[in-house]
Amino acid sequence: MSHLVFVETSGSGVNAIDYAKQAGHTVTYLYSPRYDFTASPHQRRLARKLADRTAEMPDVRTPGDLLAALRAAGTRPGEVDAVLSTLAFCIPLAASLADLIGVRGTPPEGVATARDKGRCRRALARAGLPSLAFSVVGSEDEALAAAGRIGYPVIVKPVLGVGKGATTIAHEPAHVRDHFAGLAGNLDHLPAGMSAHFDERFIVEELAIGDLYSVEVASDGRSFVPLVSTIQKTGLHNPVLELGCTVPSGLDGAAERELGTYATQVCRTLGLTLGIFHVEMIRTARGFRLTEANPRMAGGALPETVNAVADRDMFATLIDLFLGQGAPLAPLRLSAAVSHSLLAAAETTTVRGDLAPGWFDPFLDRLHSGWVRLEPGGRVNAMRGNFDRFGMIRAVDADPVRAEESCAAVKADIERCLGIPLVPEAGHRSPWPSGPVRSA
């Protein structure tokens, strides 16, 4: 049996710790309260309960600091076989620790290249891969000049970090000025565990128009396999907000292969050579164009959504890769279609005080799965980023159209029940193919 070190975890990533334990492996879990906002209290407790050894990470600034946390957990470097993380904010820490103690981990150089959006785009350009026009800037004046060169509309977003709340779609110079004028306020509301990852650089990029897709790419250092692709749900009034996904993607065979090939080329180019990587692309009139290459598997509900209809478990595949097994030989086979939607408020408001304790149960009876976290009479904040949601619903059906329709119907009924305006989803630009899912 092997010994794995998890440097923090996403909420869904607790399933990876659970799989490792069920497979008989030893787990050391390093955590920090600054990331409590990323998962429910139950998930945070469960991760610590499942692990054999735990230690709280202090304010880690160097790989040596992280090594000290590992030793505080009672784990010697010589015992460890692999280091990983499923939480975006801690991927660089996990990669640096693995490199320091000489065990399996995602290469730090690949992580650094993927996380830095400017560096990532330059790597694609050197490799001759299609990309979007961009410029890295450090001030409002530089951003205005870059937008003028690229041509409006553009998107302005942090070079590093998960920055939905600090991202602006600009159709004219005034929108760029507004971005920088409101920047301090937008950053102030973010948890320290999120805002600490930003620097003073922004990327100004041409705005890609089209449907948003994602691919989970598995790599063992030799081969790159597109495990599964999804079509993402985005906000009707703010396409920066991601509100769920549907599997399969709805693309025809040729487009699906093009999407998977592009995603694997991106990972190979960036040096993401061990793990499962979440690559997001928009299908523009000129073809697929990268929006983000995440040096970790998808967070949130996506892995569990895929697992609902796939022939292999995403978390098991992740652990097996880090323990030296080869990447799967083919994409996942799907037995049905599945769709999930996040529940998030369109405006800051207060929940009904007379909300019954079991109000969600009738909706859950119509779904494959789901959850809500609402207190009667409690405050609900408007959605500004990935973590501003109070629930999730998931539906399984014979084809993606019906799975999405089931989700949409339940979401509309929940909105009526709560009397809270939910963030509406945009429709897809591409037509859906009809008919049930066929396993590959």
C-alpha positions as CSV (number, residue, x, y, z in Angstrom):
1,M,0.0,0.0,0.0
2,S,1.0,3.6,-0.6
3,H,1.1,6.9,1.3
4,L,-0.5,10.0,-0.2
5,V,-0.3,13.6,1.1
6,F,-3.3,15.8,0.3
7,V,-2.5,19.5,0.5
8,E,-6.0,20.7,1.2
9,T,-9.1,19.5,-0.7
10,S,-12.1,20.9,-2.5
11,G,-15.5,19.8,-1.2
12,S,-16.0,17.1,-3.9
13,G,-12.3,16.2,-3.6
14,V,-13.1,14.6,-0.2
15,N,-14.2,11.7,-2.4
16,A,-10.6,11.2,-3.5
17,I,-9.5,10.9,0.1
18,D,-12.3,8.4,0.7
19,Y,-11.3,6.3,-2.3
20,A,-7.6,6.3,-1.2
21,K,-8.7,5.0,2.2
22,Q,-11.0,2.4,0.9
23,A,-8.2,1.2,-1.3
24,G,-6.1,0.7,1.8
25,H,-3.7,3.6,1.4
26,T,-2.4,5.8,4.1
27,V,-3.4,9.5,3.9
28,T,-1.8,12.6,5.4
29,Y,-4.1,15.7,5.1
30,L,-2.7,19.2,5.5
31,Y,-5.3,21.9,5.8
32,S,-5.9,25.5,6.7
33,P,-9.0,27.3,8.1
34,R,-8.4,30.0,5.5
35,Y,-10.0,27.6,3.0
36,D,-13.1,26.8,5.1
37,F,-15.2,28.8,2.6
38,T,-14.6,26.3,-0.2
39,A,-16.7,23.4,1.3
40,S,-19.4,22.7,3.8
41,P,-18.5,22.2,7.5
42,H,-19.4,18.5,7.1
43,Q,-17.0,18.1,4.2
44,R,-14.2,19.8,6.1
45,R,-14.7,17.6,9.1
46,L,-15.0,14.5,7.0
47,A,-11.7,15.1,5.3
48,R,-9.9,15.3,8.7
49,K,-11.8,12.2,10.0
50,L,-10.9,10.1,6.9
51,A,-7.2,10.9,7.0
52,D,-4.7,8.9,9.1
53,R,-2.7,11.9,10.0
54,T,-3.5,15.6,9.9
55,A,-1.9,19.0,10.5
56,E,-3.0,22.5,10.2
57,M,-0.8,24.5,7.7
58,P,0.4,27.9,9.0
59,D,0.9,30.8,6.7
60,V,3.0,28.8,4.2
61,R,5.4,31.0,2.2
62,T,8.1,28.5,1.1
63,P,8.3,24.7,0.4
64,G,10.2,24.4,3.6
65,D,7.3,25.8,5.5
66,L,5.1,23.1,4.0
67,L,7.6,20.4,4.8
68,A,7.5,21.6,8.4
69,A,3.7,21.1,8.3
70,L,4.1,17.6,6.9
71,R,6.5,16.7,9.8
72,A,4.0,18.2,12.3
73,A,1.5,15.6,11.0
74,G,4.0,12.9,12.0
75,T,4.9,12.0,8.4
76,R,8.5,11.7,7.3
77,P,9.3,12.6,3.6
78,G,10.7,9.1,3.1
79,E,7.2,7.5,3.8
80,V,5.5,9.5,1.0
81,D,4.7,8.2,-2.4
82,A,2.8,11.1,-3.9
83,V,1.5,14.6,-3.1
84,L,-1.6,16.1,-4.6
85,S,-4.4,18.6,-4.1
86,T,-7.9,19.0,-5.5
87,L,-8.2,22.6,-4.4
88,A,-7.2,25.2,-7.0
89,F,-5.6,27.5,-4.4
90,C,-3.2,24.8,-3.1
91,I,-2.1,23.2,-6.3
92,P,1.2,25.1,-6.3
93,L,1.9,24.1,-2.7
94,A,1.3,20.4,-3.5
95,A,3.5,20.5,-6.6
96,S,6.3,22.3,-4.7
97,L,6.2,19.8,-1.8
98,A,6.3,16.8,-4.2
99,D,9.2,18.3,-6.0
100,L,11.1,19.1,-2.8
101,I,10.9,15.6,-1.4
102,G,11.3,13.8,-4.8
103,V,7.9,12.0,-5.1
104,R,5.2,11.9,-7.7
105,G,3.3,15.1,-8.2
106,T,2.2,17.5,-10.9
107,P,5.4,19.3,-12.2
108,P,5.7,22.8,-10.6
109,E,6.8,24.4,-13.8
110,G,3.6,23.1,-15.6
111,V,1.5,24.4,-12.7
112,A,3.1,27.8,-12.8
113,T,2.6,28.1,-16.6
114,A,-1.0,27.0,-16.5
115,R,-1.9,29.3,-13.6
116,D,-0.3,32.4,-15.1
117,K,-2.7,33.3,-17.9
118,G,-0.2,35.4,-19.8
119,R,2.5,32.8,-19.6
120,C,0.0,30.2,-20.7
121,R,-1.0,32.2,-23.8
122,R,2.6,32.8,-24.7
123,A,3.3,29.0,-24.4
124,L,0.4,28.3,-26.8
125,A,1.6,30.9,-29.3
126,R,5.1,29.3,-29.3
127,A,3.6,25.9,-29.9
128,G,1.5,27.3,-32.8
129,L,-1.8,26.4,-31.0
130,P,-4.8,28.7,-31.7
131,S,-5.4,31.2,-29.0
132,L,-7.0,34.6,-28.3
133,A,-5.4,38.0,-28.7
134,F,-4.2,39.2,-25.3
135,S,-2.0,41.5,-23.4
136,V,-0.8,41.5,-19.7
137,V,-1.2,44.8,-18.0
138,G,-0.5,46.4,-14.7
139,S,-2.6,49.6,-14.8
140,E,-5.7,51.2,-16.1
141,D,-3.8,53.1,-18.8
142,E,-2.1,49.9,-20.0
143,A,-5.4,48.1,-20.1
144,L,-7.0,50.9,-22.2
145,A,-4.2,50.8,-24.6
146,A,-4.3,47.0,-24.9
147,A,-8.1,47.0,-25.4
148,G,-7.6,49.6,-28.2
149,R,-5.1,47.4,-29.9
150,I,-7.2,44.2,-29.5
151,G,-10.5,45.8,-30.3
152,Y,-13.7,45.8,-28.2
153,P,-15.3,43.8,-26.7
154,V,-12.6,42.5,-24.4
155,I,-12.5,40.7,-21.0
156,V,-10.3,41.9,-18.2
157,K,-9.4,39.4,-15.5
158,P,-6.6,38.7,-13.0
159,V,-3.5,36.9,-14.4
160,L,-3.5,34.6,-11.3
161,G,-6.2,33.2,-9.1
162,V,-9.9,32.4,-9.3
163,G,-11.2,35.9,-10.0
164,K,-14.8,35.9,-11.2
165,G,-15.6,38.8,-8.9
166,A,-12.6,40.8,-10.3
167,T,-13.5,40.1,-13.9
168,T,-15.1,42.6,-16.3
169,I,-16.5,42.3,-19.8
170,A,-15.7,45.7,-21.4
171,H,-17.6,46.9,-24.5
172,E,-16.1,50.4,-24.4
173,P,-13.3,52.3,-22.6
174,A,-15.7,53.4,-19.8
175,H,-16.1,49.7,-18.8
176,V,-12.3,49.3,-18.4
177,R,-12.2,52.4,-16.2
178,D,-15.1,51.1,-14.2
179,H,-13.2,47.8,-13.7
180,F,-10.2,49.6,-12.1
181,A,-12.3,52.1,-10.2
182,G,-14.3,49.2,-8.5
183,L,-11.4,46.9,-8.1
184,A,-10.6,47.6,-4.4
185,G,-14.2,47.0,-3.4
186,N,-14.5,43.8,-5.4
187,L,-11.4,42.4,-3.8
188,D,-12.3,43.5,-0.3
189,H,-15.3,41.1,-0.2
190,L,-13.2,38.0,-1.1
191,P,-12.0,35.6,1.6
192,A,-8.2,35.9,2.4
193,G,-7.7,32.4,1.0
194,M,-8.8,33.7,-2.4
195,S,-7.6,37.3,-2.6
196,A,-4.0,36.3,-1.4
197,H,-3.4,34.6,-4.7
198,F,-3.9,37.7,-6.9
199,D,-1.1,40.1,-7.8
200,E,-1.3,43.4,-9.6
201,R,-1.4,42.1,-13.1
202,F,-4.4,41.7,-15.3
203,I,-4.9,40.1,-18.7
204,V,-6.9,41.9,-21.4
205,E,-8.1,39.4,-23.9
206,E,-10.4,39.4,-26.9
207,L,-13.9,38.3,-25.9
208,A,-14.6,34.9,-27.3
209,I,-18.2,34.4,-28.4
210,G,-19.8,31.0,-28.3
211,D,-20.7,28.1,-26.0
212,L,-18.4,27.2,-23.2
213,Y,-17.1,23.6,-23.0
214,S,-14.7,21.8,-20.7
215,V,-12.6,18.7,-20.9
216,E,-11.1,16.6,-18.1
217,V,-7.7,15.5,-19.5
218,A,-5.9,12.6,-17.8
219,S,-2.1,12.4,-18.1
220,D,0.4,9.9,-16.8
221,G,3.4,11.7,-18.2
222,R,3.4,9.8,-21.4
223,S,-0.1,9.8,-22.8
224,F,-2.9,12.4,-22.6
225,V,-6.5,11.2,-22.7
226,P,-9.6,13.4,-22.9
227,L,-11.7,11.5,-20.3
228,V,-15.0,13.4,-20.8
229,S,-16.3,16.7,-22.2
230,T,-19.1,18.9,-20.9
231,I,-21.0,21.9,-22.1
232,Q,-21.1,24.5,-19.4
233,K,-24.0,26.6,-18.2
234,T,-23.3,30.3,-17.9
235,G,-25.2,33.3,-16.6
236,L,-27.7,35.0,-18.9
237,H,-26.7,38.5,-17.9
238,N,-23.1,37.7,-16.9
239,P,-21.5,35.0,-18.9
240,V,-18.5,35.0,-16.6
241,L,-20.6,33.1,-14.0
242,E,-20.6,29.3,-14.4
243,L,-23.8,27.8,-13.3
244,G,-23.5,24.1,-14.0
245,C,-22.8,21.7,-16.8
246,T,-24.3,18.9,-19.0
247,V,-22.8,15.6,-20.0
248,P,-22.4,14.6,-22.8
249,S,-21.5,17.9,-24.5
250,G,-23.9,17.6,-27.4
251,L,-21.2,18.0,-30.0
252,D,-21.1,15.7,-33.0
253,G,-18.3,13.2,-33.3
254,A,-16.0,15.4,-35.4
255,A,-16.4,18.4,-33.1
256,E,-16.0,16.2,-30.0
257,R,-12.7,14.9,-31.3
258,E,-11.5,18.4,-32.2
259,L,-12.3,19.6,-28.7
260,G,-10.5,16.7,-27.1
261,T,-7.5,17.0,-29.3
262,Y,-7.2,20.7,-28.6
263,A,-7.5,20.2,-24.8
264,T,-4.8,17.5,-24.8
265,Q,-2.5,19.6,-26.9
266,V,-2.9,22.5,-24.4
267,C,-2.0,20.2,-21.5
268,R,1.0,18.8,-23.3
269,T,2.2,22.2,-24.3
270,L,1.9,23.6,-20.7
271,G,3.7,20.6,-19.2
272,L,0.8,19.2,-17.2
273,T,2.1,15.7,-17.2
274,L,0.6,14.0,-14.1
275,G,-3.0,14.3,-13.0
276,I,-6.4,15.2,-14.3
277,F,-6.7,18.7,-15.6
278,H,-9.8,20.8,-16.2
279,V,-9.5,22.7,-19.5
280,E,-12.2,25.2,-20.5
281,M,-12.7,26.4,-24.1
282,I,-15.2,28.5,-26.1
283,R,-16.3,27.3,-29.5
284,T,-16.0,30.4,-31.6
285,A,-16.7,30.9,-35.3
286,R,-12.9,30.2,-35.8
287,G,-12.9,27.1,-33.7
288,F,-12.2,26.2,-30.1
289,R,-10.2,28.8,-28.1
290,L,-8.8,28.3,-24.6
291,T,-10.3,30.3,-21.7
292,E,-8.6,28.5,-18.8
293,A,-6.3,25.6,-18.3
294,N,-6.6,24.5,-14.6
295,P,-3.7,22.4,-13.3
296,R,-6.1,20.2,-11.3
297,M,-9.3,18.2,-11.9
298,A,-12.6,20.1,-11.9
299,G,-13.9,21.3,-8.6
300,G,-17.5,21.8,-7.5
301,A,-20.2,19.4,-8.6
302,L,-18.7,18.4,-12.0
303,P,-16.8,15.2,-11.1
304,E,-19.7,13.8,-9.2
305,T,-22.0,14.7,-12.1
306,V,-19.8,12.8,-14.5
307,N,-19.6,9.9,-12.0
308,A,-23.4,9.6,-12.1
309,V,-23.3,8.2,-15.6
310,A,-19.7,7.1,-16.3
311,D,-18.2,3.6,-16.3
312,R,-15.2,4.7,-14.2
313,D,-14.9,6.9,-11.1
314,M,-13.1,10.2,-11.6
315,F,-11.6,10.3,-8.1
316,A,-10.4,6.7,-8.4
317,T,-8.7,7.6,-11.7
318,L,-7.0,10.6,-10.1
319,I,-5.6,8.6,-7.2
320,D,-4.5,5.7,-9.5
321,L,-2.6,8.2,-11.7
322,F,-0.7,9.6,-8.7
323,L,0.2,6.1,-7.6
324,G,1.9,5.3,-10.9
325,Q,-0.8,3.6,-12.9
326,G,-1.1,4.5,-16.6
327,A,-3.8,6.8,-17.9
328,P,-7.0,5.2,-19.2
329,L,-6.8,4.0,-22.7
330,A,-10.0,5.6,-23.8
331,P,-12.5,8.3,-22.8
332,L,-15.2,7.4,-20.2
333,R,-18.2,5.5,-21.4
334,L,-21.5,7.1,-20.5
335,S,-24.7,5.1,-19.8
336,A,-27.0,8.2,-19.8
337,A,-27.0,12.0,-19.8
338,V,-26.7,14.1,-16.7
339,S,-27.0,17.8,-16.0
340,H,-26.5,19.9,-12.9
341,S,-27.4,23.5,-12.0
342,L,-26.1,25.7,-9.2
343,L,-28.7,27.6,-7.1
344,A,-27.5,31.1,-6.5
345,A,-29.3,34.4,-5.8
346,A,-29.4,37.1,-8.4
347,E,-29.5,39.8,-5.7
348,T,-28.7,40.0,-2.0
349,T,-31.9,39.2,-0.1
350,T,-33.4,37.5,2.9
351,V,-34.9,34.0,2.9
352,R,-38.5,33.5,3.9
353,G,-38.8,33.1,7.7
354,D,-41.6,30.6,7.4
355,L,-39.6,28.1,5.2
356,A,-40.4,24.6,6.5
357,P,-37.4,22.3,7.5
358,G,-38.2,19.8,4.8
359,W,-39.1,22.2,2.0
360,F,-36.5,20.8,-0.4
361,D,-37.5,17.1,-0.1
362,P,-40.3,17.2,-2.8
363,F,-37.8,18.7,-5.2
364,L,-35.2,16.1,-4.4
365,D,-37.7,13.3,-5.2
366,R,-37.7,14.6,-8.8
367,L,-33.9,14.6,-9.1
368,H,-31.0,12.3,-9.1
369,S,-29.4,14.2,-6.3
370,G,-28.9,17.7,-4.8
371,W,-28.4,19.8,-1.7
372,V,-29.3,23.2,-0.3
373,R,-27.9,25.3,2.6
374,L,-30.5,27.8,3.6
375,E,-31.6,29.1,7.0
376,P,-35.2,30.5,7.3
377,G,-34.9,34.2,7.6
378,G,-31.2,34.1,6.8
379,R,-29.3,36.4,4.4
380,V,-28.3,35.2,0.9
381,N,-25.6,37.1,-1.0
382,A,-25.9,37.8,-4.7
383,M,-23.7,35.6,-6.8
384,R,-20.4,37.2,-7.7
385,G,-18.2,34.1,-8.0
386,N,-17.9,30.3,-7.9
387,F,-18.5,30.0,-4.1
388,D,-21.6,32.2,-3.9
389,R,-24.2,29.4,-4.2
390,F,-26.6,27.9,-1.7
391,G,-27.5,24.7,-3.5
392,M,-27.1,22.3,-6.4
393,I,-29.6,20.1,-8.3
394,R,-28.7,17.2,-10.6
395,A,-30.9,15.3,-13.1
396,V,-30.2,12.1,-15.1
397,D,-32.1,11.3,-18.3
398,A,-31.9,9.4,-21.6
399,D,-30.5,12.4,-23.5
400,P,-28.9,15.8,-22.6
401,V,-31.9,17.9,-23.7
402,R,-34.2,16.1,-21.3
403,A,-31.7,16.2,-18.5
404,E,-31.3,20.0,-18.9
405,E,-35.1,20.4,-19.1
406,S,-35.5,18.5,-15.9
407,C,-33.0,20.7,-14.1
408,A,-34.5,23.8,-15.5
409,A,-38.0,22.9,-14.4
410,V,-37.0,22.1,-10.8
411,K,-34.9,25.2,-10.6
412,A,-37.9,27.3,-11.7
413,D,-40.1,25.7,-9.1
414,I,-37.5,26.3,-6.4
415,E,-37.4,29.9,-7.4
416,R,-41.2,30.2,-7.0
417,C,-41.1,28.4,-3.7
418,L,-38.4,30.6,-2.2
419,G,-39.6,33.8,-3.7
420,I,-35.9,34.7,-4.4
421,P,-34.8,35.6,-7.9
422,L,-32.1,33.0,-9.0
423,V,-29.3,33.7,-11.4
424,P,-30.8,32.8,-14.8
425,E,-28.9,30.6,-17.2
426,A,-28.1,31.5,-20.8
427,G,-29.3,29.1,-23.6
428,H,-26.8,27.3,-25.8
429,R,-26.0,28.8,-29.2
430,S,-25.3,25.5,-30.9
431,P,-28.2,23.2,-31.6
432,W,-28.4,20.0,-29.5
433,P,-28.4,16.6,-31.3
434,S,-31.5,14.6,-30.6
435,G,-31.8,11.1,-29.3
436,P,-30.5,9.1,-26.4
437,V,-26.9,8.8,-25.3
438,R,-24.9,5.9,-26.9
439,S,-21.9,4.5,-25.0
440,A,-18.7,5.0,-26.9
